Every structure is written in structure tokens, then in C-alpha cells.
Amino acid sequence: MPYDAGMLAAVCREVRNSAGARCEKIYASGREEITILLRGFGETKRLYINVGASTPRMCFIKSAAENPETPPSFCMLLRKHLSGALLTGCRQFGAERAAALMFETRDEMGFPCEKSLIVEIMNKYSNLILCHKDGKIIGASRVVDFTTSRMRQVLPGMIYELPPAQNKTDITALTKDELYRMAAAADDMPADKFFIKSYTGISPLISREAALFASGRSTDAPVSECSGDRLWQALSALQTLLSDGEPCRPTVVYDESGKPLEFSCFDILEYGNAPKKHFDTPSLAVEEFFAERGRIERVASRGHDIGRALSSAKRRLQRKISILEEELLRTKDGEHYKRMGDIISSNLYMLKRGMTEAELIDYYDENLPTVKVTLDGRMSPTENAQHFYKLYAKCKRSSVVTAEQLELAKSELAYIETVEDALDRASGETEISEIRHELTLSGYLKSKGSDKHGGKRQKISPYLTYMTSGGYSVLCGKNNLQNDELTKSASGGDIWFHVKGSAGSHTIMLCDAGDEPPAEDYTEAAMIAAYNSSLRGGSSVPVDYTRVKNVKKPSGSHPGFVIYHTNFTAYVTPDGERVNSMLVKK
């Protein structure tokens, strides 16, 4: 896990710089996530703490997380004890991934008292524990009783204890001589394994970076090939950080697609020339790294039923399309049946009842070849010809019906893909709720609550709003309900954009009557449409654009479906950084 003791130490230093700020509000965006609003020294900061099993972390964040209507009980407990409290400090427990936030507040009788909020960042064992000054536990986000662990219990009324120590050396107390002794005993063990197995507070990434620095050639070089002085230099840098020494250099490294790959409180050298970015504070690096991962995690947890329904519908439609395509292929035999009927009709004088096959002349071919025809001996020659004509008529009727059904199935599959795209780009509970409402109205999810029997009209959340370099406002729908509403409410002279032949958002550039925006604004609007689509990671993405008056919605069509004929096509490469810079923050 990349959030190691070094990163926690760096964040704790940030928190200590905010000592003296007052706890204004406490929010909970989930059962295992809280945001503490700290106000002081003329500024407001949001301290975000996540103790979920997959992405536990603590850092300051710039944007507020979306909150549920009913906060969890632990959030209510924190509001009771810490609302209005003064943050006095932040202390890390040695080289452990655990820290305590200290607050000055008042008890139920109004007397001054001290309380601490302990943050344990330990994967599936992560926890958030509120304690009195003497260590007595008031409450925890995850209660641990005797049935869960025999080593340590976390229950109200008990005295808080650190998790059981691992069989590792505390790096903060390590000496140079002790390091040399341990390295000599390790011998041919890979250096990265040596670091992570021997010392507390070191993540796999830091151990590989230290091995690369100490050996000068690779991350898995044996300890015997590492310089003793460089081994000590690598570990002493982490010691300095943990003991509140020199500032760190927060770094995020990215893969080829621009997705965050790793982050650290130090510079990352393992990935060579891979793109990376340095940040002024560790919180900015952590927020950058977890922004996309956290969004995916929230969508996966809150939209699980939606994803399951969409996957089921998609598999069903793909099977149906495959069957219909095979059936449509078989209907092409109709012309063969008609030809056989014609050949039999033109050779009736050569046939008689009881024959099962015959060599007949094909009068419809100028070369007059003979064709072997299979017959039903129970039928007369005329009845055999009529039988082939009936098969021809059946294929002809079936081809029309099958083609219609195939078109409907493909249209439905395209609609499902648009909903999947909207779900992939959803960033909060409101957007997921809109998608759930849409699927309920479409019959893919069962009705419940206000959605029953059509339900109340879902209030549409605000569109994404961008501003081009030329000063034109660009509105972008976040799902099919918004797409319908956006295109329906736009003026006929506004300009409509959409990726060609793929799932994506309806994008509208607002224009005055008769106005013709500059080419640069067209390009930026097309880039916004491409970025808010299933092709956001592509290059030279085709984007159709036309005036809104040319866009029509067929009666009875799926949400978000429109038709248009008069259009132009632009080819753009979505630049996420440029598009996000045009986003109007609300």
C-alpha cells in the first residue's frame, strides 16, 4: 500500500501547521469516511480521513465530498464531542501508520477537557477511534470485540492500545552499526525484500526505491551488492522524515494513459522516464492520486445494483443479437428456394409423384445447365414446387421481422452502453441516483420508494459548465436524463456536439441568434464532448456538431437518443488538463 508511515508523517506535519484552528463542522461521505472542516487564521481547510479497507488515508482536500442525507452514527458521535473543538496538535506513533489528532473542547458540564481522534491506516484493519485524554475509548468507526480479535479489542470504555507490534525493527531507533550488522546477516537476500521485512513503516514502493538507490542498478539487487553507506543514507532519509526533519518531495507517477500509478513522499525513480509530477504539499499528491480511484470506488459501491443490471441486460442483448444475426443469415436461403420452385415448375413434364430427386434443366440460366433437385416423394410435382415457394415466402417474411428485431436489439444495446458510460463517469450519489431513476423508468430496475408507478419527477442536478477561451458557455449532460433535458431546453441557434457513433454526453455551446463562434471555440467545445464520452482516452476522436434546430428526438425512443442529418465532423484529441481548466467550479 503506498500510503506508508513516511507519507503519514508528512501529512501530520501539515496538520500540525493548522494547530489552533477550530473544528467548524464534521461531515461523513460514507460509513468509513469523514471530513473535518477546520477554520482558523483567515482560511478554511478540509481534513479528509478514510479508514476503508481498500484506500485508507488522511490528507487535506480542496473540494468537498458529497454527503448522504442521513449521517452515520459515528459521525453524529464526533459532532457531539468535537464540534467547536480547537485542534492543538497531531502526533504519529513512532514509525507506525497510526496518528492521534488532539483537540481541546468542553465536556457535558461545560468544563475544559482534551480528547483525541486516533487514525489507524492499516488496510483492512484501519480504524478511527475517539478517546478521552486518559486513553479511554469513547467510540470507534469499527468496533472490535473478542469474537473478532483475541489480540486487541476496540470497545467503548476500554483503554486504547496500539495494534500488536510486528517482528520488525523500529526504523526511528535504528543505528548505523545495527544496520550494517543486519545487512551482513541478510547476505544474498534481495535488498527490497530486506527493507520491507526488517523495518517498520516502509511500503513496497519505498523499499524498491531504497534498493535502487543503494545498489545503483536495480530494485531487486542482493544486499551484498549494495553499498553500506548508501543503505544507511536511504534509511536515514526516512528516519529524518519520521522525526519531523527536512520537508519531503511529494511525487505522483503516471502511466501512458495519464492515470496515476504510484505516489510517494519522496521522488520516484523506479519508473525511469514515466511521466511524473511533484507537489508542494503531500496532501495535494494524495488527493491527486486517489481522486480517480476514489470516484471509481464510490461508484462501484453505491451503483452495484445498477452495474449488475446493466451487465445482465448487456449479456442478454449480445446473445439475442447473435441469434438474430444467424437467423437473418439463414433467411438468405429464400432466393435458393424460389429458384428451386421455378426450376420444378418449368420441368413439370419430366416429373411424377414418388420421385425423390431429379436432374432438371435450369431455364433461367442462359447456359441451360442441369441442376439436381431433391423432391418429397409423397407430394406431386406441383406440390413440391409450392413447397419451395412457401419456404421462400417464409424466409422473406422472416427477414423483414428479424431485421426489425435486430435493429431494435442493437438500439437497446447502444442505449445500455450510454448508461454504462454515464455510470463510469458518475462522481457522486446524486448522479448515481439519477441513473437509477432512469433505469427504473425504463424497466431495468424494480421500482421502489418514490419511483413506484412512475414516481415523482426526478429533479435534474446541474449540468457540467465550461467556459471556452472566447467566452462561450458550454453545457454538458452527465447522463441520459440530463442529455434529454439539455437538448430539449437549448435554443435552435445553439450548437450541439456529440462523439460520432459512440456513447457520450450531449454538449451544447450557447450562442446568440446568428452568432458564429471562432474556430478555436469550436475545437474546445468538441474537445469537451470527446472528453465526456467513452472515447475520452483516444486520439483523433470524431465529434459531430450541428445547430440544435437540426437535432430531433424520435417519439418513444430511449432517453438520450436523437437523430440528425445536417452536420459537420471535427477530429480532436481530448486533453484532460485543458478541459478541466475550462470547467466552471460551482
Disulfide bonds with the S-S distance in Angstrom:
none
